[in-house]
């Protein structure tokens, strides 16, 4: 569990960082990546889990999704019989996007 503020937490999938990752999530001002399924919940004064009261847009603004992207690198072939280019390898970039809220209730 990761606290967002005094009244909200993110419950993180226990296996998220042990499985193969296609992406992970960063929470603003929290040092460790979050991976796997995330569940945002509220908590009351007694510490009981309740529905979140923050708008989903406010929570999404605190999150960044990061994912690796492979980019091909090419080499030029220029010989007496063959000319053109071919893939010589790949570089890996870590891209980031903000979550998109697609529906609210």
Number of C-alpha atoms within 10 A of each C-alpha: 12 13 15 18 9 10 17 21 19 19 15 17 14 13 11 16 14 9 10 10 12 11 16 18 21 17 20 11 9 11 8 9 15 23 22 19 14 15 11 18 19 20 16 13 8 6 9 9 14 12 11 16 11 13 9 14 12 9 16 14 14 14 17 16 17 17 14 15 13 11 11 12 12 13 11 11 12 10 8 6 6 8 10 10 12 12 10 10 11 12 10 10 11 10 11 15 11 13 15 9 10 5 6 7 3
